[in-house]
Amino acid sequence: MTDLLSPADIDRHRATATAILGGLDKAILGQQHLTRLVVTALVAGGHVLLEGLPGLGKTELIKALSALAGLEHRRIQFTPDLLPSDITGTLVMQDGAAGRTLSFRPGPVFTQLLLADEINRASPKTQSALLQAMQEGEVTVFDATHTLPRPFFVLATQNPIELDGTYPLPEAQLDRFAVKLTVTGVGDDTLTRIISERPDGRPPAPAAVADQNSLRDAIAAARRIALPEAVARYIARLVNATRPELPEAPEAVRGVVRWGASPRAALALAGCARAAALLDGRPSAGFADVKALAVSVIAHRIVLAPEASLSGQNARGVVEALVASIPELPA
């Protein structure tokens, strides 16, 4: 069993996470629920997918996060003509003392925080260039494997699939995002403040409140937050309940879901629950953490049956129903 954190360690690493969150809330107004989930995923070491209409501040949120966390970041604008090599890098011919040789020129994926802007405007072939990077922290180009910096995060934005010029992300790509979050508009008061204080719509550039070392330490600390066996079993039952092929799957799931969530979803949910506990300064994760995060972690990993989509059902509703129906049981 992993050694648990001392109260002093919890307070120290919580301070790093809350400093990032506080700075993010100052940069992105009126989105406290969203910013907390983003920081939770960051502390869990997971990738984040933000979905929303253009102009809602998704890109500004990611830029502010990279500045606050003190991470090197690069931005890729995904377009239909983008090639996989534009992301991973390629071999180039160079003249030297030994004659012409091929050398590897790294692409923009070689950074600590990659902003993949409008990721679903690129073709599926180009989208797949991120699969190995997101799962293994490595990139293979022409049979040579190159290690990415640590930590490494992909924070991607995507437009709703109903908009023109978009390609749905493949299931393998979606499964690599720890959370998928929907970005919505803000209320009248917040919008009035944005208009009054930010004529160009951009927040002031935030100063770094952390660095790669303190963030790495916070991520490592989150993994040492206790996860009681009863909570771990609850996560397992919740994730497996989305799989219609299992005998114990609820009848409602069998008629609605075509493919359920993978074990990666269970790992992501446990990791985010631990990170949420650390952000609150608690030594262990609980049922409430899991329930609060379940939709953001699981829903985008579920593939609905065609007839379910046609009848207006959605994955979010499936997960919410499961959370409401699966009981908390002692270990």
PyMOL commands that set and color helices and strands:
alter all, ss='L'
color gray80, all
select helices_A, chain A and resi 7-27+32-43+58-69+85-88+119-121+124-136+171-174+188-197+212-222+229-240+251-254+263-280+287-301+306-310+315-325
alter helices_A, ss='H'
color red, helices_A
select strands_A, chain A and resi 47-51+73-77+89-96+99-106+113-117+138-141+144-147+153-158+177-182+257-259+303-304
alter strands_A, ss='S'
color yellow, strands_A
deselect
rebuild
show_as cartoon
